C-alpha cells in the first residue's frame, strides 16, 4: 500500500490580530513541519493577514489559503475579495463552502460550484467543505446530503482539472464549541462513499480530509483511517503549539 502524505491544516476563522498572526507564522516557520516531506501542512488566516503570513512562510512547506472568495475576477461586489486578490496576497489555496458560510451568509450549492470553478480557473487549489446537518445525520440522510453537495461542487469542474480540488468532510453537528466528533469509523465510511462518487464523476481520486472537533486525542486515530487523507483542524490548532503537536503526532504515527 502506498504511504499517505496527509494534508494537515487549520483555519483561524475570525480570530487573532496582526501580532498574533505574525507570532503564529514565525512559530510555524521555525518548526520541523516547515520542511516536512511526510505531510502537507497549510494554514488559512483571515483576509487582512494573508500577505503577512504568506511572506513569513515563504520558502517553507506550509501552504497559505483564504477563507472565502467571490467567483468574479472584479466588479461592483462591495466587501468581496476576488480570486486575483487572493493570489496577489500570496495564497495558493482557498476554502470554499464552509457550513458557517452556508448557514449564516446564504451560500448555496450553486455559489460553491461557481467559486470552485473560479479557483481552478486561476490555478488556486479549492478546499471545498461538505457536511451533513444534525437533522440529516439523525434521519440517516448523511450519504444523500454529501452526494448532493459533491455533485454540485464538481458541476463546472472538467475531469482534467479535478486534481486541483480537495474535499473536506465536516459534519455540521461536529463543528465548533460543543461539537461532537464523528467516530473514526463513521467518518471513514463517509469518505469511502465520497471517494467512490468522485471517481465515478471525474475518473480521479481527490484528497478527502476530515474536519470536526479534531484534537490531540483523536487526530492519530482519524488520520490512520484508510480513506481519510488528512485533517482540517479548528480550535485545537488555534495556538501554534497545538497545531504543531497534532502535525507531529500524525506524522510520527505514520513513520
C-alpha positions in Angstrom: 0.0 0.0 0.0 1.3 3.5 -0.9 2.0 5.5 2.2 -0.2 8.5 2.7 1.1 12.1 2.7 -1.7 13.6 4.8 -2.9 17.2 4.4 -2.9 18.8 7.9 -4.2 22.3 8.2 -6.2 24.9 10.2 -8.4 27.9 9.6 -8.2 30.7 12.1 -11.7 31.8 11.3 -12.3 35.3 12.7 -9.6 35.2 15.4 -6.2 36.9 16.0 -4.8 40.3 15.4 -1.7 41.1 13.3 0.8 40.5 16.1 -0.9 37.1 16.8 -0.7 36.2 13.2 3.0 37.1 13.0 3.8 35.1 16.1 1.9 32.1 14.9 3.6 32.2 11.4 7.0 32.7 12.9 6.5 29.7 15.2 5.5 27.6 12.2 8.5 28.8 10.1 10.8 27.7 13.0 9.2 24.3 13.4 10.3 21.0 11.8 7.0 21.0 9.9 8.3 23.9 7.9 10.4 21.5 5.8 8.2 18.4 6.2 8.2 15.9 3.4 5.8 13.4 5.0 2.8 15.7 5.2 1.3 18.8 3.5 0.7 21.5 6.2 -1.5 24.5 5.4 -2.8 27.5 7.3 -5.8 29.8 6.5 -5.7 33.2 8.1 -8.3 36.0 8.0 -8.0 38.1 4.9 -6.1 41.1 6.4 -3.2 38.8 7.4 -2.8 36.6 4.3 0.0 38.6 2.8 1.9 38.8 6.1 1.6 35.1 6.8 2.5 34.1 3.2 5.6 36.3 3.4 6.8 34.8 6.7 6.1 31.2 5.4 7.7 31.8 2.0 10.3 29.0 1.3 8.6 26.6 3.8 6.3 23.7 3.0 3.3 25.5 4.5 0.7 26.5 2.0 -1.4 29.6 2.8 -5.0 29.9 2.0 -8.0 32.3 2.1 -11.2 31.5 3.9 -13.5 32.5 1.1 -13.6 34.5 -2.2 -16.0 35.7 -4.8 -16.4 33.9 -8.2 -15.9 37.1 -10.2 -12.5 38.5 -11.1 -13.6 42.1 -10.4 -16.7 44.2 -10.3 -19.1 46.1 -8.1 -19.2 43.5 -5.3 -18.8 45.6 -2.2 -16.9 43.9 0.6 -15.9 40.9 -1.5 -12.5 39.5 -2.5 -11.7 38.2 -5.9 -9.5 35.2 -6.9 -7.0 37.6 -8.3 -6.7 39.4 -5.0 -6.3 36.1 -3.1 -3.4 35.1 -5.4 -1.9 38.6 -5.2 -1.7 38.2 -1.4 0.4 35.0 -1.8 -2.3 32.4 -1.1 -2.3 29.3 -3.2 -5.4 27.7 -1.7 -9.0 28.8 -0.9 -11.5 27.4 1.4 -15.0 27.3 -0.1 -18.4 26.4 1.2 -17.8 26.1 4.9 -21.0 25.3 6.8 -20.8 28.6 8.6 -20.8 30.4 5.2 -23.8 28.3 4.1 -25.7 28.8 7.3 -25.1 32.5 8.1 -24.3 34.0 4.7 -26.6 32.3 2.4 -24.1 30.3 0.3 -25.7 27.7 -1.8 -24.5 24.6 -3.7 -24.6 26.8 -6.9 -22.4 29.6 -5.4 -20.0 26.9 -4.1 -19.8 25.5 -7.6 -19.1 28.9 -9.1 -16.3 29.7 -6.6 -14.8 26.3 -7.2 -14.7 26.9 -10.9 -13.2 30.3 -10.4 -10.5 28.9 -8.1 -9.4 26.4 -10.7 -9.5 29.0 -13.4 -6.8 30.9 -11.6 -4.7 28.0 -10.5 -5.8 28.0 -6.9 -6.4 24.8 -5.0 -10.1 24.6 -4.0 -10.6 23.2 -0.5 -14.3 22.6 -0.6 -16.2 21.8 2.6 -19.2 19.5 2.6 -21.2 18.2 5.6 -24.5 16.9 6.9 -26.6 18.8 9.4 -27.7 17.2 12.7 -31.2 16.6 11.3 -29.8 14.9 8.2 -27.5 12.8 10.4 -30.2 11.7 12.8 -32.6 10.8 10.0 -30.0 8.7 8.2 -29.6 11.1 5.3 -25.8 11.7 5.6 -24.9 9.9 2.3 -27.6 11.7 0.4 -26.6 15.1 1.7 -22.9 14.6 0.9 -23.7 13.2 -2.6 -25.8 16.3 -3.4 -23.0 18.6 -2.3 -20.3 16.7 -4.1 -22.2 16.6 -7.4 -22.8 20.3 -7.1 -19.2 21.4 -6.3 -17.9 19.4 -9.3 -20.6 20.8 -11.6 -18.3 23.1 -13.5 -15.0 21.1 -13.0 -13.6 19.4 -16.0 -12.2 16.0 -15.3 -8.7 17.1 -16.2 -8.9 19.9 -13.6 -10.2 17.8 -10.8 -6.7 17.4 -9.3 -6.9 20.9 -8.1 -9.8 20.1 -5.7 -9.6 18.9 -2.1 -12.8 18.0 -0.3 -13.2 18.4 3.5 -15.9 16.4 5.2 -17.0 18.4 8.2 -20.2 17.2 9.8 -22.1 20.3 10.9 -23.0 18.6 14.1 -19.3 18.1 15.0 -18.1 21.7 14.3 -17.5 24.4 16.9 -17.6 24.6 20.6 -19.7 21.8 21.9 -19.4 19.8 18.7 -19.4 16.1 18.8 -16.5 14.5 16.8 -17.6 11.8 14.4 -16.2 8.4 15.2 -13.3 7.5 13.1 -15.2 4.5 11.6 -18.2 6.7 10.7 -16.0 9.3 9.2 -14.1 6.8 7.2 -17.3 5.2 5.9 -18.5 8.6 4.5 -15.1 9.2 3.0 -15.3 5.8 1.2 -18.7 6.8 -0.3 -17.5 10.3 -1.3 -14.3 8.9 -2.9 -16.3 6.4 -4.9 -18.6 9.1 -6.1 -15.8 11.4 -7.1 -14.1 8.7 -9.1 -17.3 7.9 -10.9 -17.8 11.6 -11.8 -14.2 12.6 -12.6 -12.1 9.4 -13.0 -9.8 10.9 -10.4 -9.0 10.3 -6.7 -9.1 13.5 -4.8 -7.8 14.1 -1.3 -10.7 14.0 1.2 -9.9 15.5 4.6 -11.9 15.2 7.9 -12.7 18.2 10.0 -14.9 18.5 13.0 -13.7 18.6 16.6 -10.3 17.2 15.7 -7.9 17.4 18.6 -4.7 16.0 20.0 -6.5 13.0 21.5 -8.3 11.8 18.3 -6.1 13.0 15.5 -4.0 9.9 15.1 -6.9 7.5 15.0 -8.7 9.7 12.5 -5.7 10.2 10.2 -4.9 6.5 10.3 -8.3 5.5 8.7 -7.9 4.1 5.2 -9.8 6.8 3.3 -9.1 9.8 5.5 -6.4 11.8 3.6 -5.8 14.4 6.2 -7.2 16.7 8.8 -8.8 20.1 8.8 -8.5 21.4 12.4 -10.3 24.1 14.2 -9.8 25.5 17.7 -7.4 22.7 18.8 -4.9 24.3 16.4 -5.6 28.0 17.1 -2.3 28.1 19.1 0.8 27.2 17.2 1.9 24.7 19.9 -1.4 22.8 19.5 -1.2 22.8 15.7 2.4 21.7 15.7 1.7 18.9 18.2 -1.0 17.5 16.0 1.2 17.5 13.0 4.0 15.8 14.9 1.6 13.2 16.4 0.1 12.3 13.0 3.5 12.1 11.2 5.1 10.0 13.9 2.2 7.6 13.9 2.7 7.0 10.2 6.5 6.6 10.3 
